[in-house]
Amino acid sequence: MPQHGLEPTSRPAALITGGAVRLGRAIALALAGAGYDIALHYGRSADAAAATAAEIRELGVACHTLSCDLADTTALPGLVRDARSALPGLRVLVNSASAYAQASIADTTPEIFDQQFAVNLRAPFFLTRSFARQVGAGHVINIIDNKIAFNQFSYAAYLLAKQALADFTRMAALELAPHIAVNGVAPGVVLPAGTRSPEYIAWRVAGIPLARQGTTADITGAILYLLGSRFVTGQVLTVDGGEGLTGVGRNAAQFDQDKV
């Protein structure tokens, strides 16, 4: 059941999955700062959700927390229904929640495969479907990953699900137009896992043409741009300092140059 904060007003509202922590939290705070009431979804991070909701309410907007297991497809229509019931101004769905597993094709079990696709593709698919049916107008933003530019088989199921999510973004943009704009944002090196060493981060940054690590503000700025546009749909906006441009592949020109 939703946890109530300030009462909703005529402000637009956004449902953000995985909004309690990390990038989802940054997105929720940024949209609240832009004047959106927030329906904050969380899975197991109840304490973090309560803390994030308190920060959001301090910005002068309403925030309702909603718990849901995104792997349970039957629960997804209810998540949208509860968000809209709490915040009738619901106009935005941000599919930010993500499951991340490092496993090559050889090491991917059926359980890993199913979990990665359930959270990273199936949940956004059916939440978008429910949003279109119940809300009928507004914006859907899918958080993808700049890894879709590469064939990194060490993240096989995760990456396949995110690549499919990018394709779904374009497909849904066509079906749901003109009333719902569907776009994606593909972050690069912004919030590496806490287990990553400074040496690893430096090594990653060395491969980024703009030679710096991104910030959550880079991502939230892209989302706010998409929400403010009336003429952009079906796009995946890559925010990665150009890292995704570097995978040129081997070619004859490079081969000839290397022989010199």
MOGI-V918816 format. One record per residue. N is the residue number from 1. RES is the residue in one letter. PSI is psi as a letter, one per 30 degrees, with the letter a starting at -180 (none if undefined). OMEGA is omega in radians with two decimals (* if undefined). BURIAL is I if it has 24 or more other C-alpha atoms within 12 Angstrom, else O. Layout:
N,RES,PSI,OMEGA,BURIAL + N,RES,PSI,OMEGA,BURIAL
//
This chain:
1,M,k,-3.13,O + 2,P,k,3.04,I + 3,Q,k,-2.96,I + 4,H,k,3.02,I + 5,G,b,3.05,I + 6,L,k,3.14,O + 7,E,k,3.14,O + 8,P,l,3.13,I + 9,T,a,3.10,O + 10,S,g,3.12,O + 11,R,l,2.98,I + 12,P,l,-3.11,I + 13,A,l,-3.14,I + 14,A,k,2.98,I + 15,L,k,-3.08,I + 16,I,j,3.10,I + 17,T,k,-3.10,I + 18,G,h,-2.99,I + 19,G,g,-3.06,I + 20,A,f,-2.97,I + 21,V,l,3.00,I + 22,R,b,-3.04,I + 23,L,e,3.11,I + 24,G,e,3.10,I + 25,R,e,3.13,I + 26,A,e,3.12,I + 27,I,e,-3.13,I + 28,A,e,-3.14,I + 29,L,e,-3.14,I + 30,A,e,3.13,I + 31,L,e,3.06,I + 32,A,e,3.11,I + 33,G,f,3.11,I + 34,A,g,3.05,I + 35,G,g,3.11,I + 36,Y,k,2.84,I + 37,D,l,-2.99,I + 38,I,k,2.89,I + 39,A,j,-2.97,I + 40,L,j,3.11,I + 41,H,k,3.00,I + 42,Y,l,3.09,I + 43,G,d,-3.14,I + 44,R,f,-3.03,O + 45,S,i,-3.07,I + 46,A,e,-3.11,O + 47,D,e,3.12,O + 48,A,e,3.12,I + 49,A,e,3.13,I + 50,A,e,3.14,I + 51,A,e,3.12,O + 52,T,e,3.13,I + 53,A,e,3.12,I + 54,A,e,3.09,I + 55,E,e,-3.13,I + 56,I,e,-3.12,I + 57,R,f,3.09,I + 58,E,f,3.10,O + 59,L,f,3.04,I + 60,G,g,3.11,I + 61,V,l,3.10,I + 62,A,k,3.05,I + 63,C,k,3.10,I + 64,H,k,3.12,I + 65,T,k,-3.08,I + 66,L,k,3.12,I + 67,S,k,3.13,I + 68,C,k,3.02,I + 69,D,j,-3.06,I + 70,L,f,3.10,I + 71,A,f,3.12,I + 72,D,j,-3.06,O + 73,T,e,-3.10,O + 74,T,f,-3.11,O + 75,A,f,-2.99,O + 76,L,e,3.07,I + 77,P,e,3.12,I + 78,G,e,3.09,I + 79,L,e,3.10,I + 80,V,e,-3.14,I + 81,R,e,-3.14,I + 82,D,e,3.11,I + 83,A,e,-3.12,I + 84,R,e,3.10,I + 85,S,e,3.13,I + 86,A,e,-3.06,I + 87,L,i,-3.08,I + 88,P,f,3.12,I + 89,G,g,-3.10,I + 90,L,k,-3.13,I + 91,R,f,-3.05,I + 92,V,k,2.97,I + 93,L,k,3.05,I + 94,V,j,3.10,I + 95,N,i,-3.04,I + 96,S,f,-3.10,I + 97,A,k,-3.07,I + 98,S,k,2.97,I + 99,A,k,-2.99,I + 100,Y,j,3.13,I + 101,A,k,3.04,I + 102,Q,j,3.14,O + 103,A,k,3.08,O + 104,S,l,3.08,O + 105,I,e,-3.12,O + 106,A,e,-3.07,O + 107,D,f,-3.10,O + 108,T,j,3.08,O + 109,T,l,3.05,O + 110,P,e,3.14,O + 111,E,e,3.10,O + 112,I,e,-3.13,I + 113,F,e,-3.09,I + 114,D,e,-3.12,O + 115,Q,e,-3.13,I + 116,Q,e,3.13,I + 117,F,e,-3.13,I + 118,A,e,-3.07,I + 119,V,e,-2.99,I + 120,N,f,-3.13,I + 121,L,e,-3.05,I + 122,R,e,-3.13,I + 123,A,e,3.07,I + 124,P,e,3.13,I + 125,F,e,-3.04,I + 126,F,f,3.01,I + 127,L,e,3.08,I + 128,T,e,3.09,I + 129,R,e,3.14,I + 130,S,e,3.11,I + 131,F,e,3.14,I + 132,A,e,-3.11,I + 133,R,e,-2.99,O + 134,Q,e,-3.09,I + 135,V,e,2.97,I + 136,G,f,3.14,I + 137,A,k,3.10,I + 138,G,b,-3.05,I + 139,H,k,2.92,I + 140,V,k,3.08,I + 141,I,k,3.09,I + 142,N,k,3.07,I + 143,I,j,-3.02,I + 144,I,b,-3.14,I + 145,D,k,3.12,I + 146,N,f,3.08,I + 147,K,f,3.13,I + 148,I,f,3.08,I + 149,A,f,-3.07,I + 150,F,l,3.03,O + 151,N,i,-3.10,O + 152,Q,j,-3.02,O + 153,F,f,3.08,O + 154,S,f,3.10,O + 155,Y,h,-2.88,I + 156,A,d,-3.05,I + 157,A,e,3.11,I + 158,Y,e,-3.05,I + 159,L,e,3.08,I + 160,L,e,3.12,I + 161,A,e,3.14,I + 162,K,e,3.06,I + 163,Q,e,3.09,I + 164,A,e,3.11,I + 165,L,e,3.08,I + 166,A,e,3.09,I + 167,D,e,3.10,I + 168,F,e,3.12,I + 169,T,e,-3.13,I + 170,R,e,-3.14,I + 171,M,e,-3.13,O + 172,A,e,3.12,I + 173,A,e,3.12,I + 174,L,e,-3.07,O + 175,E,e,-3.01,O + 176,L,f,3.05,I + 177,A,l,0.10,I + 178,P,g,-2.97,O + 179,H,f,-3.13,O + 180,I,k,3.02,I + 181,A,k,-3.13,I + 182,V,k,-3.14,I + 183,N,l,3.10,I + 184,G,l,3.00,I + 185,V,k,-3.11,I + 186,A,j,-3.12,I + 187,P,l,2.98,I + 188,G,b,-3.09,I + 189,V,j,-3.11,I + 190,V,e,-3.13,I + 191,L,i,3.11,I + 192,P,l,3.11,O + 193,A,k,-3.10,O + 194,G,f,3.13,O + 195,T,f,-3.11,O + 196,R,k,-3.10,O + 197,S,l,3.05,O + 198,P,e,3.12,O + 199,E,e,3.10,O + 200,Y,e,-3.14,O + 201,I,e,3.12,I + 202,A,e,3.13,O + 203,W,e,3.10,O + 204,R,e,-3.12,I + 205,V,e,3.13,I + 206,A,f,3.12,O + 207,G,g,-3.13,O + 208,I,k,-3.09,I + 209,P,e,3.13,O + 210,L,f,2.94,O + 211,A,h,3.04,O + 212,R,l,3.03,O + 213,Q,k,3.11,I + 214,G,l,3.10,I + 215,T,l,3.09,O + 216,T,f,3.11,I + 217,A,e,3.07,I + 218,D,e,-3.11,I + 219,I,e,-3.12,I + 220,T,e,3.07,I + 221,G,e,3.10,I + 222,A,e,3.13,I + 223,I,e,3.14,I + 224,L,e,3.06,I + 225,Y,e,-3.11,I + 226,L,e,3.13,I + 227,L,f,-3.14,I + 228,G,f,-3.09,O + 229,S,k,3.06,O + 230,R,g,-3.01,O + 231,F,g,3.11,O + 232,V,k,3.02,I + 233,T,l,3.12,I + 234,G,g,-3.09,I + 235,Q,k,2.98,I + 236,V,j,-3.09,I + 237,L,j,-3.13,I + 238,T,k,-3.10,I + 239,V,i,-3.00,I + 240,D,g,3.12,I + 241,G,g,-3.14,I + 242,G,g,-3.09,I + 243,E,e,-3.10,I + 244,G,f,3.13,I + 245,L,f,-2.94,O + 246,T,f,-3.10,O + 247,G,i,-3.04,O + 248,V,f,-3.11,O + 249,G,l,3.13,O + 250,R,k,-3.13,O + 251,N,l,-3.05,O + 252,A,e,-3.14,O + 253,A,e,3.12,O + 254,Q,e,-3.14,O + 255,F,e,3.13,O + 256,D,e,3.14,O + 257,Q,e,-3.12,O + 258,D,f,-3.12,O + 259,K,f,-3.09,O + 260,V,none,*,O
//
